[in-house]
Amino acid sequence: MEIVYAIINFLILIALIVLFGRKMILSIFRTRREKIEAELNEAEEIEKTSLPTFEEASVVVSESDLNLENAVREAQLEADHKIRKIQTFGARECHEVHREMIEKARKGLMGAMRVNVTEVFSKEPYLSSLRNEEDEIIDLILEQIQLTPGDMAYLKRHDVLYVTLTSAHKLSDEIVQKVDKATTKLLSTVNGKTSLWVREDETLIGGLRLRIGDTVYDGTVKEELYHFEKRLKKVPIEDTDAGTELLEEFSELASEFTPKIHKYQLGRVITISDGICWMDGLADIMYGEVVEFDCGERGMVLDIQQDRIGCVIFGEYEHIDSGSPVRRVGRIASVPVGEGLLGRIVDSVGNPIDGIGPIEFTERRPIECAAPAILDRAPVNSPLHTGVKAIDALVPIGKGQRELIIGDRQCGKSAIVIDTILNQKGKNTICIFVAIGQKETLISEVQETLEKYGAMEYTTIVAATASGSAASQYIAPFAGTAMAEYFMYSGKDVLIIYDDLSKHAVAYRELSLLLHRPSGREAYPGDIFYLHSRLLERSAHLSDELGGGSITAMPIIETQAGDISSYIPTNVISITDGQIFLDSELYNEGQRPAINVGLSVSRVGSAAQTKLMKQVSSNLRTKLAQFRELEDFTQFGTDVDEETKETLDYGKRLMEALKQNRYHPIEDWKQSLLLFAVAEGYSKGFELYEMEEFESGLYEYFEKNCADLVAELKTGKKMSPQLMENVKSALSEFAKRS
């Protein structure tokens, strides 16, 4: 019975399709037929039109001015309309929308150029002019041809090297024979043979292209148009005049085209998925080199095997197809560096993403380079003040040091590094904040905070957001370090923040697994330690002979449930010069910043402190350790003597004194004065909840009434007996008034 019901239902379905779907199907075919007929009529009309003369051909290009004006005007109107709708969201979004509209106009301009150039060069007299220059082009190419190391290696395995001669039109037999003779002679020197292929490709527009193995010698109009587009991307198009000038420039280039040979190497995409591309060819390519795909996207080589090359894609990879060509750019992955990056937000390859406009730079640095040698370094003995009392007093950081910030999620790690950046204002220290795998909202908050307190003018934010690819998150810290190295080798001090390297390790693990590398502990690749060590070793204090610049690194690592013994935390702890451990329990108890003194350490120690701070904080760690031990012991209600009560009271007051609000860094002399006042017992007249009032009143009193003492404290020198007595007298007077 079930089979019968199924047959009946199937027949009913067919009947419904015949009754109700027939009109729909006929409508679809009628629409398609009308579209085909319209295209045929349009093609017939084009064939009837006469070919333009030389003067008419130049007009074809210049008529694009009107198209450009309309495109830019429409883009501006659309941008203004969107800006009015999103003004409540701030200037950054408005700039971003305007930039997107102008980029849209730029792409429209290039599309119009390609069409017009193809039309101009496919007609007389340009067509004859290009055909007459073919002999000159091929002579220029044959003067440059040579075998590369990759070609030599290929010949050892196959004996035959493929040579391809491509042109937009059919070539004469003389040119083909000339190429065959020259390439045969070239390979005869290594006992190799050639296999010559002659092809036609109308997209070349004009000129010749010769490919020997992976190396291409290109003298075509298409290649000139490619390089013009590259130059166009560097030119800001902000109005119709700029676009018109660019069109006039290209019109002049088109009318005065002279053969110019461009040499590069081509490969081929084998497969692509999940941001990873496997290629063949490109036998001479190097690790870390940049490649460019046919769609314009770029990538970086991260794996070189005998028969294929692994590459990570910087941008979107959906437009890259298997079998499409890929070319060597000819340089190692690098980023722009210089003063122009200060105050800007850039992505992991140095492109601006803040919507303000292009970045002016004159130099690039490779994202990976060797760390300074031991003999090139100087001792870390100059303090980098964070403005955080608990750090400057207990775990001081020096210029050129690598101090790890470690702790659970949401316990104040980012707040500490932001305070440190704010405290560098007016101290000639460049700051670079590298956000790895962070939300865009968090990066916006960081930018707004830095702008609010005037710190953005000496800070660069390198953003590899959580929505970005694993490749961009992998590159970001290396790019930020390259930007910092420019200033370091210029003799300046730099503070670089990596927020955070846990996400960086996860991104590298993802890339390694996609590249089919064997995994080790916790699925991380075996070279994860080397990854972070070669990154952090680039932070150093250079010797005076090299300018005395420094990079101070503050990497952040996120732990799970306070476990600092897991794989990545232990790796980075062993690389750095100390760690600041933030305890989530202290954070929940209201201790901000929640620094666990017992697990925090600075291997540079008092060498990174002023003599004044060293004098007043020399025994703080011991006293805090005694306090924590006694506090744990007395929580069971045990009776204690007066001495123990005094120790507990001092410890509680000290803990209260070390509390600090976010975004309020404190000068070093103020920190020293506060710690000295608490240690000497001048805060006993205040309740614990009044310690914040005691602190603010103390600073205010000394600034108003003790200017001479403040001037001496600001020098950072150790207090002499006379100065100490004067400070104690002033503290006594302050305690009486309070």
Summary of the structure (lengths in Angstrom):
residues: 738
radius of gyration: 34.5
end to end distance: 98.9
largest distance: 110.9
contacts: 2362
relative contact order: 0.07
helix: 52%
strand: 18%
